[in-house]
Each structure stands twice: as structure tokens, then as C-alpha cells.
């Protein structure tokens, strides 16, 4: 069986069916039937091709689309009248011939690209790409690109060129003319046409838009709008005093436009600071440390401005990138200043009223003005001090007491105010700290003041008592604790020293249940020493089963007890 390749041109018009070829049987017997099977015949898409069972003529039954299926592979066989296979099956290939029935289509309707200003001629900006569904092996899909419109068309209508075959858009304008700051716009729009048939007049076309942005580079140094700026500031104040303005022709909100300011001269004490305002690119000059009119009333600063990004190599910073700022300090009436502050002095407590304590020293910073200063007490917690309003001499107006609750760590603090006669008057404050030395003005006392003891206790130790004194050594311990100066106390009680601050109280014999008041005398070590007579309460209790039952009645004075003991002993002697 002879089966020649067959071709069918796509998009054929009626009438159908159309004969496209013939299959020739080599079977000598004429009693055979042709059969056609496969996709396009008895399989999907069914009925595209048919074969005459007697002659072997192959026909197409309707219009084909190469872009859907570009070739078909079917099988041809012959059978006898009984249905038995006589020949085949053999392969029949039907190829669909392309027609230029598809336009070029760009992947996107709009393309965007960028090119840096000053780029050399021939710089590739972007690549355009279109697709054509026709046969790529024919001119039907051979595309050629062309720029048909440039908007705007200044400074040249042909600022860009597109490679007809590759679709690369390149610059054709001189790098000097590709200056973002002199061009009428920073964005150009190109209309690009892609045509098939290798650009032939009969080719089909597709269009797209290319938007090209001329991007900025730092080819312009920032320049101050004025060579000299002036500012006025009150002495003693801080904050922004002047805004410095600059011009920069580069693209706003880029590193080529954003300014960085620095003080390059005139600020040896670092009293000024300068920051960039991010909203308008201005330099905000501020006073960081308060200025003193009396020290320097006029400051001359040299300010430099630069960009965040480095300038291109052939551009540098010129004289306009620096500016001078004259800062005039305005005199303000300042309050007097105490020196030293605080003023530290040492004084003995209890010095006589009207005694000299200290001399306050406040000076007026406004040395160019002739002003007088008056002093007054601002805070004197205990009310111990007075001050001369003219001389600042501080004297005592009450007794100084180191043991006062207003004294902390032996120090008493008062605050004074000094006021000048400026307009308006200004004030300043200073502290006086008095370190108080101790004077023996507090008698010692005994602690505890009460003790309990069992009446039948074998251990006659009553209690260990200690001395306390609000004064400081050597006006306090060691303490001397002894029995009061009453006759006969030593017959019943005994006081023995334990150490420099404590003594042991003992009973010499048992006592009956009662409350007893024992007179004690405690003396400190001051010069002269101070003594304190005190009555120490001893409760003699009945002790049973680890419980103490003490008298709640009146106390018996220890001296009465001694007299009773003596009376008993004298009675016994007389009987004998």
C-alpha cells in the first residue's frame, strides 16, 4: 500500500469535503475496502478526515486550525469483503500548513524601565518581547520591532532606538543631553509596534507602551539659599534658633537630595547642634548648651551641607555648600548664684543665741549690670537661724540641738534665697549644711525599767540593765550604774558592772511577793558628767508550774523594805 504524505492548509473555506490525497492499494485482488482510523477519523476530534472505501481518496471535512493541532497521524488498512485484514495498517501523516492568521501579542500592555541620567549612548534600557502563535519556522511568526511614537519628543524625537529583532531599547542621545535636571520631563512614553512577516507591509501588528524613567544620580551639590544667616537667642535658653535653607536640583526624597549638615568651625565648646528636618530638608540649628551673655555675646558658626549619597566624580562641593551663621546672645537678668553650694560649716550645739554661724556668698552673673543682692531664709525647718538681708551673715535665733529630729547624720540643712534688684528681679537659692558637734546635754537613762523574779528562786540574779544616752562618745558610755544614795540598800541589793554599758542587779536574799521600786543612779562619761536618778521596778512573783503570779498592787519602796529588815534585826538583838 502506497501512502504519500498529505498536507492541508488551515482556514480553508467551503465547500467541503475537499480531497487532499489518495492511498493506493498494492493488493492485486480488486475486492477490498479502505479503512481510516485514529485521531481525526474515528477518534476525537472525529470526522475531520474520511477515506473513500473503494478508491482510497482521503478528504478533509471542515476547516482546520494549525494553532490547535499542527499534524495528524492516522492508520490506513484494507480488508476483504468478509472483513479480513488484507493490508496494513500503515501510517498516514497529514500536516496542517500555516497561514498568517495570528497577530503578535506583547506579554504586557505596558512596560516600565529606568535609565540613569548621564548614561552613555547605547545604554540598554529594557527589552520588549511579543509572541506570535503562527508557525515559528515561517515568516508568519518572524517579528520585527519599531518605535512609532515618543512622548514628549524633546529634546529629540529619537532619544531611543529599538533593535528590530531582539527588542532591546537603547539610548541614542548624548550623555550630556540625558540630564534629568534639564530635560522637560523625567518620564518618556514610547509606542512600540511588533510586526510579523519579518516586518513586511502585509505583516500583522501588535502594540505596547514602554514608559522610561530618567533616574537621578547625585550630580548636583546642595547650595545654601543665602551665604549668611542670623539668629538671636536668650542666654540660658536652649532649642532651635534658626532654620537653614538649601537648594538641590537632584530628585527629592533620595539620597542625592537629602542633606546632612555639620558645624565645621566656631563651636569649640560644642554648645550648638544641627539636624536635618526630614520634611523640607532644612538644617535646624539649635542651642544644645545654654549660652552665657557675659562670657560671649556673639558667635560665628561655619556650616557645611552635604548629601547622603556621594557626588559623582566630576562634581564637587563648592563655596555655596557652606554658609555663615551669626548668633547673637541676648542678655537676660539671671538670678544670683551661691558659692559654694552647699556651704558646709561645723558648729557646736547649744551655742548662745545670736552666735555667728556662716557668711553666705551669692554673686550676680550679670557682671555688666550694677545690681544689689538681698538675702532671706527660704527653708529653716527648726527655726534656728536668721540672716542679714544685706551682708548674708547667718546667726542663731534659737538653740542648736544635735538631738533634734530635724538633724540627720549630725547635719542640719537650711536653704536661703538671694534676690537681685533687676527688672524683673531674679532669684537664686543656696543651701547651708551645719555639722553639729555634740555637747553633753542629755543625761543617761536605764533600760529596761521593769524586771520580774520568782520569790523562791535559787538564782538571785534579777536582770542585766544597760545605759542609753542621746549624746555621742565621749559624752555617753562608759556608764556607771549604782544603787541610789539610800541607807541600807546594799543589805538586800547588789549592782555589779558587766561592761562599759551594762550592769547586773542581784538580790542578796529572798523577798516576798510584791512590787519593789529600786532607786538607781546612772552617770555618763561627759565633762562635766551628767547623772540621772531613776527608780527601777522589780516584781517578785510566785512561780508555780512555769507560771508567774505577780502582784498588781502598789509597789513597796526598797528603802522601806530595808528599814523593816533593820528593825527585825534590832529586835532579835534586844531579846538576846
HUVEN-V97502 format. One record per residue. N is the residue number from 1. RES is the residue in one small letter. BURIAL is I if it has 24 or more other C-alpha atoms within 12 Angstrom, else O. Layout:
# HUVEN-V97502
N:RES:BURIAL / N:RES:BURIAL
This chain:
# HUVEN-V97502
1:x:O / 2:x:O / 3:x:I / 4:x:O / 5:x:O / 6:x:I / 7:x:I / 8:x:I / 9:x:I / 10:x:I / 11:x:O / 12:x:O / 13:x:O / 14:x:O / 15:x:O / 16:x:O / 17:x:O / 18:x:I / 19:x:I / 20:x:I / 21:x:I / 22:x:I / 23:x:I / 24:x:I / 25:x:I / 26:x:O / 27:x:O / 28:x:O / 29:x:O / 30:x:O / 31:x:O / 32:x:I / 33:x:I / 34:x:I / 35:x:I / 36:x:I / 37:x:I / 38:x:I / 39:x:O / 40:x:I / 41:x:I / 42:x:O / 43:x:O / 44:x:O / 45:x:O / 46:x:O / 47:x:I / 48:x:I / 49:x:I / 50:x:I / 51:x:I / 52:x:I / 53:x:I / 54:x:O / 55:x:O / 56:x:I / 57:x:I / 58:x:I / 59:x:I / 60:x:I / 61:x:I / 62:x:I / 63:x:I / 64:x:I / 65:x:I / 66:x:I / 67:x:O / 68:x:O / 69:x:I / 70:x:O / 71:x:I / 72:x:I / 73:x:I / 74:x:I / 75:x:I / 76:x:I / 77:x:I / 78:x:I / 79:x:I / 80:x:O / 81:x:O / 82:x:O / 83:x:O / 84:x:O / 85:x:O / 86:x:I / 87:x:I / 88:x:I / 89:x:O / 90:x:I / 91:x:O / 92:x:I / 93:x:I / 94:x:I / 95:x:I / 96:x:I / 97:x:I / 98:x:I / 99:x:I / 100:x:I / 101:x:I / 102:x:I / 103:x:I / 104:x:I / 105:x:I / 106:x:I / 107:x:O / 108:x:O / 109:x:O / 110:x:O / 111:x:I / 112:x:O / 113:x:I / 114:x:I / 115:x:I / 116:x:I / 117:x:I / 118:x:I / 119:x:I / 120:x:O / 121:x:O / 122:x:O / 123:x:I / 124:x:I / 125:x:I / 126:x:I / 127:x:I / 128:x:I / 129:x:I / 130:x:I / 131:x:I / 132:x:I / 133:x:I / 134:x:I / 135:x:I / 136:x:O / 137:x:O / 138:x:O / 139:x:I / 140:x:I / 141:x:I / 142:x:I / 143:x:I / 144:x:I / 145:x:I / 146:x:I / 147:x:I / 148:x:I / 149:x:I / 150:x:I / 151:x:I / 152:x:O / 153:x:O / 154:x:O / 155:x:I / 156:x:O / 157:x:O / 158:x:I / 159:x:I / 160:x:I / 161:x:I / 162:x:I / 163:x:I / 164:x:I / 165:x:O / 166:x:O / 167:x:I / 168:x:I / 169:x:I / 170:x:I / 171:x:I / 172:x:I / 173:x:I / 174:x:O / 175:x:O / 176:x:O / 177:x:O / 178:x:I / 179:x:I / 180:x:I / 181:x:I / 182:x:O / 183:x:I / 184:x:O / 185:x:O / 186:x:I / 187:x:I / 188:x:I / 189:x:I / 190:x:I / 191:x:I / 192:x:I / 193:x:I / 194:x:I / 195:x:I / 196:x:I / 197:x:I / 198:x:I / 199:x:I / 200:x:O / 201:x:O / 202:x:O / 203:x:I / 204:x:I / 205:x:I / 206:x:I / 207:x:I / 208:x:I / 209:x:I / 210:x:I / 211:x:I / 212:x:I / 213:x:I / 214:x:I / 215:x:I / 216:x:I / 217:x:I / 218:x:I / 219:x:I / 220:x:I / 221:x:I / 222:x:I / 223:x:I / 224:x:I / 225:x:O / 226:x:O / 227:x:O / 228:x:O / 229:x:I / 230:x:I / 231:x:I / 232:x:I / 233:x:I / 234:x:I / 235:x:I / 236:x:I / 237:x:I / 238:x:O / 239:x:I / 240:x:I / 241:x:I / 242:x:I / 243:x:I / 244:x:I / 245:x:I / 246:x:I / 247:x:I / 248:x:I / 249:x:I / 250:x:I / 251:x:I / 252:x:O / 253:x:O / 254:x:O / 255:x:I / 256:x:I / 257:x:I / 258:x:I / 259:x:I / 260:x:I / 261:x:I / 262:x:I / 263:x:I / 264:x:O / 265:x:O / 266:x:O / 267:x:I / 268:x:O / 269:x:O / 270:x:O / 271:x:I / 272:x:I / 273:x:I / 274:x:I / 275:x:I / 276:x:I / 277:x:O / 278:x:O / 279:x:O / 280:x:O / 281:x:I / 282:x:I / 283:x:I / 284:x:I / 285:x:I / 286:x:I / 287:x:I / 288:x:O / 289:x:O / 290:x:I / 291:x:I / 292:x:I / 293:x:I / 294:x:O / 295:x:O / 296:x:O / 297:x:O / 298:x:I / 299:x:I / 300:x:I / 301:x:I / 302:x:I / 303:x:I / 304:x:I / 305:x:I / 306:x:I / 307:x:I / 308:x:O / 309:x:I / 310:x:I / 311:x:O / 312:x:O / 313:x:O / 314:x:O / 315:x:O / 316:x:O / 317:x:I / 318:x:O / 319:x:O / 320:x:I / 321:x:I / 322:x:I / 323:x:I / 324:x:I / 325:x:I / 326:x:I / 327:x:I / 328:x:I / 329:x:I / 330:x:I / 331:x:I / 332:x:I / 333:x:I / 334:x:I / 335:x:I / 336:x:I / 337:x:I / 338:x:I / 339:x:O / 340:x:O / 341:x:I / 342:x:O / 343:x:I / 344:x:O / 345:x:I / 346:x:O / 347:x:I / 348:x:I / 349:x:I / 350:x:I / 351:x:I / 352:x:O / 353:x:O / 354:x:O / 355:x:O / 356:x:I / 357:x:I / 358:x:I / 359:x:I / 360:x:I / 361:x:I / 362:x:I / 363:x:I / 364:x:I / 365:x:I / 366:x:I / 367:x:O / 368:x:O / 369:x:O / 370:x:O / 371:x:I / 372:x:I / 373:x:I / 374:x:I / 375:x:I / 376:x:I / 377:x:I / 378:x:O / 379:x:O / 380:x:I / 381:x:O / 382:x:O / 383:x:O / 384:x:I / 385:x:I / 386:x:I / 387:x:I / 388:x:I / 389:x:I / 390:x:O / 391:x:O / 392:x:I / 393:x:I / 394:x:I / 395:x:I / 396:x:I / 397:x:O / 398:x:O / 399:x:I / 400:x:I / 401:x:I / 402:x:I / 403:x:I / 404:x:I / 405:x:O / 406:x:O / 407:x:I / 408:x:O / 409:x:O / 410:x:I / 411:x:I / 412:x:I / 413:x:I / 414:x:I / 415:x:I / 416:x:I / 417:x:I / 418:x:I / 419:x:I / 420:x:I / 421:x:O / 422:x:O / 423:x:O / 424:x:O / 425:x:O / 426:x:I / 427:x:I / 428:x:I / 429:x:I / 430:x:I / 431:x:I / 432:x:I / 433:x:I / 434:x:I / 435:x:I / 436:x:I / 437:x:I / 438:x:I / 439:x:I / 440:x:I / 441:x:I / 442:x:I / 443:x:I / 444:x:I / 445:x:I / 446:x:I / 447:x:I / 448:x:O / 449:x:I / 450:x:I / 451:x:I / 452:x:I / 453:x:I / 454:x:I / 455:x:I / 456:x:O / 457:x:I / 458:x:O / 459:x:O / 460:x:I / 461:x:I / 462:x:I / 463:x:I / 464:x:I / 465:x:I / 466:x:I / 467:x:I / 468:x:I / 469:x:I / 470:x:I / 471:x:I / 472:x:I / 473:x:O / 474:x:O / 475:x:I / 476:x:I / 477:x:I / 478:x:I / 479:x:I / 480:x:I / 481:x:I / 482:x:I / 483:x:I / 484:x:I / 485:x:O / 486:x:O / 487:x:O / 488:x:O / 489:x:I / 490:x:I / 491:x:O / 492:x:I / 493:x:I / 494:x:I / 495:x:I / 496:x:I / 497:x:O / 498:x:O / 499:x:O / 500:x:O / 501:x:I / 502:x:I / 503:x:I / 504:x:I / 505:x:I / 506:x:I / 507:x:I / 508:x:O / 509:x:O / 510:x:I / 511:x:I / 512:x:O / 513:x:I / 514:x:I / 515:x:I / 516:x:I / 517:x:I / 518:x:I / 519:x:I / 520:x:I / 521:x:I / 522:x:I / 523:x:I / 524:x:I / 525:x:I / 526:x:I / 527:x:O / 528:x:O / 529:x:I / 530:x:I / 531:x:I / 532:x:I / 533:x:O / 534:x:I / 535:x:I / 536:x:I / 537:x:I / 538:x:I / 539:x:I / 540:x:I / 541:x:I / 542:x:I / 543:x:O / 544:x:O / 545:x:O / 546:x:O / 547:x:O / 548:x:O / 549:x:O / 550:x:I / 551:x:O / 552:x:O / 553:x:O / 554:x:O / 555:x:I / 556:x:I / 557:x:O / 558:x:I / 559:x:I / 560:x:O / 561:x:I / 562:x:I / 563:x:O / 564:x:O / 565:x:O / 566:x:O / 567:x:O / 568:x:O / 569:x:O / 570:x:O / 571:x:O / 572:x:O / 573:x:O / 574:x:O / 575:x:O / 576:x:O
